[in-house]
Amino acid sequence: MPKMFKRRFLISFFGVCLALISWFSSPDEALAIYRPELLPDYETPVIDLANFLPTLQEESLINNLKQFETETGWKLRVLTQFDQTPGRAVKDYWGLDEKSILLVADGRGGNLLAFSIGDAVYELMPRTFWIELQTRFGNLYFVRENGKNNAITEALDAVEQCLLKDGCIVVPGLPKEQWLLTLISSIVGGVIFGFASIPRKKNQVFAWKWALIMSPLWGILFLAFGVGPVVTRTSEFLPIFRNIIGFLLGAVVAYLAPMMNNSHPSESET
């Protein structure tokens, strides 16, 4: 396994842990504070106290969120903070309700992003969706490679996509690191299928009974962990095709391995 992939995998793993921690500690913990004096005296869907967003990008984001609310009725709001936070004062400032989504970007934590979700939103996107969203765009590696500003905007883009198609179970899009995990799972599933299919009786070509017995194992690896995460996150055929090829190659290599060993002449024969 390449060193870079190992590094990204470990960062993603710790990102999940940090996202789980931050889900229960933020922004609710921050909202225990009440400091309305930190809020502007004009109405805006974006309050960038930490200056994470360049001016032009902030203006574009404000226009986008206003237009999205006008067209769909969903209220998306962004608060960035570092040393100071207005806390629960933002609820009164924005009038957050059951159709509201508040993204809080806090540079002090292990995961940049946290969300406060209205009840109506949970009907379309479950808690696991928001944890995955935090993990994908708020982890240290993604923020370091793409910047805090792009972590915020890309997370919002994913939310808007899901709201426009009436909800998502998982976050749209398939990062390369996640696809590599599905490819590895598909190959391992193919290897298990190949070993299970090796003939165990004379004149037997394919041990279908053993393949059937082992189907829960290779089926889970190939379908649930290999193909499943791909088809639920992207409509592209190429990643699915590659996973299928990986499964077949793993199965063929495992199936032919004993025959290749037996084809080599022994020392006594030579």
Secondary structure as GFF3:
##gff-version 3
##sequence-region A 1 270
A	DSSP	alpha_helix	3	25	.	.	.	ID=ss1
A	DSSP	three_ten_helix	30	32	.	.	.	ID=ss2
A	DSSP	three_ten_helix	36	38	.	.	.	ID=ss3
A	DSSP	beta_strand	46	48	.	.	.	ID=ss4
A	DSSP	alpha_helix	55	72	.	.	.	ID=ss5
A	DSSP	beta_strand	75	81	.	.	.	ID=ss6
A	DSSP	alpha_helix	89	94	.	.	.	ID=ss7
A	DSSP	beta_strand	100	106	.	.	.	ID=ss8
A	DSSP	beta_strand	113	117	.	.	.	ID=ss9
A	DSSP	alpha_helix	119	122	.	.	.	ID=ss10
A	DSSP	alpha_helix	127	138	.	.	.	ID=ss11
A	DSSP	alpha_helix	140	146	.	.	.	ID=ss12
A	DSSP	alpha_helix	148	164	.	.	.	ID=ss13
A	DSSP	alpha_helix	176	196	.	.	.	ID=ss14
A	DSSP	alpha_helix	208	213	.	.	.	ID=ss15
A	DSSP	alpha_helix	215	219	.	.	.	ID=ss16
A	DSSP	pi_helix	220	227	.	.	.	ID=ss17
A	DSSP	alpha_helix	228	231	.	.	.	ID=ss18
A	DSSP	alpha_helix	238	263	.	.	.	ID=ss19
###
